[in-house]
Amino acid sequence: MISLDGAMQTRIARAIDDLIPITVSYIETTGKPHIAFYGSTHVYSDTQLALWARNPKGGLCATLGSHPDVACIYGNIKDRFYVTFEPRANHHGCVATRPGIHENARHRTEVRCRPQGRRRDHRPHSGHDPVRSHGQTSPRMKAIPWAACVAYIALCGHAAGEYADTVFVGEHILTMDGATPTAVAVIEDRIAWTGSESAAKPWIGPQTQVRSLGGHALLPGFIDAHGHLSFTAQTIDMANVSAPPVGNVADIASLQHELTRYIEARTLKAGDWVVGMGYDDSLLSERRHPTRADLDAVSADLPIVLIHVSGHLMSANSAALTAVGIDANTTDPEGGHIRRRKDSNEPDGVLEETATAPLRTQLELLAGDVGAAIDKALDTYARFGITSVQDGAASMAQVNTLMALDAAGRLDLDVAAIRSRWTQTSACPRARPFGRYGKSAEARRHQAHSRWVAPGQDGVPVGALSRRPGECRSGLPGLPDPAAAAVNALVARYLGDGIQVIAHANG
């Protein structure tokens, strides 16, 4: 492997300065394996630059290619001159590039190495298992915007000796821009070229994986337009209390059986929480929500919380309600409702909308290795071809977690987090981006970003706000969250602070 240590940086800098006469005025080390040279130059043609690079008696390749593990490749494509220093064994390389050469202009020469260490394969979604390359596999994939891909191809073409990691061939490659290629070449997580199968041969090297799509289709990654990454991560290891075919719960008795089985499979002590996900009252034979009494019958000592399939309601047993301080004296919060036992003010265990907030906060506090859970959730998204993920209604704690994961390079998919006004966003002074995409396609990496706040206006379709009672639920018009005057005030305030508003509304 090439290591861009100080000695190697100096060696490259001197070689470029000596062989391609520029004055190196500034060297930047970014913390990534990337250094940049800034300087002025005279007029040199692309041909002259290429000749200097390949000169066997002292050119750039001869000077730096003497490294025992390095193969030197040069090229000039249109107005871009470049030299690639590739480790011979694994195609992870360093690239020196400089935009067009113009008299008395200030130029930037970059020397980059592809990331070292653990390698993940990101590929467009083809319906196949993840591609295996160089003996390592990851289920995560990355879709490259086809317009950017076509622009890159038009600019750069193919460099001699540069091979793809993977070449897909098939009759059903969808670019979404009208093009109909039958082959796609991929280098690491980038679509490097598209075209006909016969024209793909220059991209195929000794280690290139050629994948025939057969009857499968290859298309850009899907965009999650309404999702909750952090919530998915929370629920991924919860008890499955969904109706068939997702789960086995068809009635209250089978729900209780699934919870009991889940508890018996774990070593739990009094006070440990049991959380189930996915029950659907409309698919239970009783056509009702499970109550605290139903869940108390499973355990009186373990707090039990069930999350409705919509995510907008919860059912809790007595131990869980007591743990978060919900009792007969607890009033309904704005935008929420605590269902009560008949002829009593005592909660029956079913909580709607904002009334679930205390339980949601508790579940966040109980979370174990949140990063590992998000890793697992992202793998699940990627297996279904989703490469741009939304974390709608994220709390500030969840936003901070995503920021930390992003800084550690652990977000392999694009994540857009939308902060919820239910939490600390009411005190959020200004938009706070996770990170910014690089200015060039080469510099762009998977990053999370958060620049919006989401005031929920109502719940899911079954609880949508309606003009007339009974449109969604018998006798009820739905719950506004919050009232119109409060919404107007919130929107005005956020817009005044430059924060984009995304409203959750069904009614």
Secondary structure, DSSP 4 states (H G I P E B T S, - for coil): -----HHHHHHHHHHHHHHS-B---EEEE-SSSEEEEEEEB----HHHHHHHHH-TTTSHHHHHTTSTTEEEEEEEETTEEEEEEEETTT---EEEEE----TT-EEEEEEEE---SS------B-SSPPPPBTTB--S---PPPHHHHHHHHHHH---TT---SEEEE-S-B--SSS---SEEEEETTEEEEEE-SGGGGGG--TTPEEEE-TT--BBPPEE-SS-BHHHHHHHTTSEE-PPTTTSS--SHHHHHHHHHHHHHTS---TT--EEEEEE-GGGSTT-S---HHHHHTT-SSS-EEEEETTSSEEEE-HHHHHHTT-STTPPPPTTEEEEE-TTSSSEEEEEEEGGGHHHHHHHHHH---HHHHHHHHHHHHHHTTEEEEEEEEE-HHHHHHHHHHHHTT---SEEEEEEETTTGGGG--S---S----SSTTT----EEEEEEE-B-S-SGGG---SSTTSSBTTB----SS-HHHHHHHHHHHHHTT-EE--B---
